[in-house]
Amino acid sequence: MDNPILTRAELEARRGAKWAYFGPDHLPSWVADMDFRAPEAVTEALARLVAESDFGYAIRGGTLLGPALGRAFAARMRDRFGWEVDPARVLACTDLVQGVFDTVQAFSAPGDEVVVQGPTYDPFREGIEDSGRVMVVDHMRYADRGWSVDLDGLRAALRDSPLLLFCHPHNPTGRAFTRDELLAIGEIAIEQDAVIASDEIWADFMLDSAQHIPFASVSPEIAERTVTMYSAGKSFGLAGLRCAVLHFGSAALQERFHATFPPRMLGGANIMGVEATTVAWESGHAWFEQVLDIIRTNRSRMEAFLEQYGDRLDAAYPTSTYLYWVDCGRLGLEEPPAEFFKREGGVVFTPGAEFGAAYAPFVRVNLATSPEIFDQILAQAAKALDNLSAAGPHG
Ligand SMILES: Cc1ncc(COP(=O)(O)O)c(C=O)c1O
């Protein structure tokens, strides 16, 4: 049986940015990486490639790696989400941020507006602005401890834009959108003739009974204009292996994409990434269920913590992802709350401002670690908050 838990000593010895960047004096709860050992089936498959020095041009199941990954993706979508996909509509790429840049450049022109939801995963902004496009933010609404899409705002924003860059489930709020919401958003995109680029890297992390619904699976009309982005990087802790897929919901969309990026221009798939991804998708189910249980445990602990500090902290209950998006505005701090928690508690959360200036009072907390380490993170955050109370309301 796999044991995904890594101890603090093991984590501190790793080279990954999450633990190495701020050093041993800080507990990291920032970048969206997990603190878990990958499934044994994956590490064994990679070890076999290394032991056999099997690094040449490769085939899997009788085809080159790109088509093999397309087939593995189609099987994954069918088995996990009940969505039938044509493997020929899949393109292997290195990572989802590359997918974001590519779709922005293929489906909009320099100077065009591209619409995102706020709060916004920062590489969406980079993909838009570094490509010479203009980012237009449709801010999500917050009420009764829940985030939802502002559909009127979306309609207005898409009036002058050819592309909606959508994050589903949503980083950082942890919202997984319902079929009705996706249908309403999709209808607006159809009405305004916009392409939908749906980043579904978080799709596997459904924490309660609801199922993830691939945006392109909602209706054939929506599929026709939807590019889906997905990988095993987030779910199986394989981000460093750089392997992802883009799926085009129609041949016309795929042709438009290839008019900007001919099929081979983005490079081929990497043997280690394809091996790890396909093995994880085929054999990682039990491992992933263990990981989801750990995330649920930490989510409960975070809920208890928020209850304790409910007069000063506010957050929606995430039903997806391993992220908790916490409004610290009522602390009355004169500095970004992530700075305060880092200095006073020795814990590193992601600053809200990374998701847009309007979100400066927030922090994003990462639940994907052992319950033992997560308890320590909360204890240190609590100490910082208790010291603040002792120093007065605006200490
Ligand atoms: C919504 C979203 N898309 C993409 C990524 C990064 O994907 P990749 O490492 O494949 O570029 C992340 C990582 O946190 C993410 O949250």
The ligand as an SDF file (V2000), in Angstrom:
LIG
                    3D

 16 16  0  0  0  0  0  0  0  0999 V2000
   -5.3780   27.0460  -12.5900 C   0  0  0  0  0  0  0  0  0  0  0  0
   -3.9750   26.5950  -12.8060 C   0  0  0  0  0  0  0  0  0  0  0  0
   -3.5210   26.4130  -14.0460 N   0  0  0  0  0  0  0  0  0  0  0  0
   -2.2580   26.0230  -14.2840 C   0  0  0  0  0  0  0  0  0  0  0  0
   -1.3860   25.7860  -13.2320 C   0  0  0  0  0  0  0  0  0  0  0  0
    0.0200   25.4040  -13.5140 C   0  0  0  0  0  0  0  0  0  0  0  0
    0.0680   24.3710  -14.4160 O   0  0  0  0  0  0  0  0  0  0  0  0
    1.4440   23.9350  -15.0710 P   0  0  0  0  0  0  0  0  0  0  0  0
    2.3920   23.6470  -13.9720 O   0  0  0  0  0  0  0  0  0  0  0  0
    1.0570   22.7390  -15.8620 O   0  0  0  0  0  0  0  0  0  0  0  0
    1.8880   25.0790  -15.9110 O   0  0  0  0  0  0  0  0  0  0  0  0
   -1.8200   25.9600  -11.9200 C   0  0  0  0  0  0  0  0  0  0  0  0
   -0.9030   25.7530  -10.8090 C   0  0  0  0  0  0  0  0  0  0  0  0
   -1.1840   26.0700   -9.6990 O   0  0  0  0  0  0  0  0  0  0  0  0
   -3.1460   26.3720  -11.7050 C   0  0  0  0  0  0  0  0  0  0  0  0
   -3.6180   26.5610  -10.4690 O   0  0  0  0  0  0  0  0  0  0  0  0
  1  2  1  0
  2  3  1  0
  2 15  2  0
  3  4  2  0
  4  5  1  0
  5  6  1  0
  5 12  2  0
  6  7  1  0
  7  8  1  0
  8  9  2  0
  8 10  1  0
  8 11  1  0
 12 13  1  0
 12 15  1  0
 13 14  2  0
 15 16  1  0
M  END
$$$$
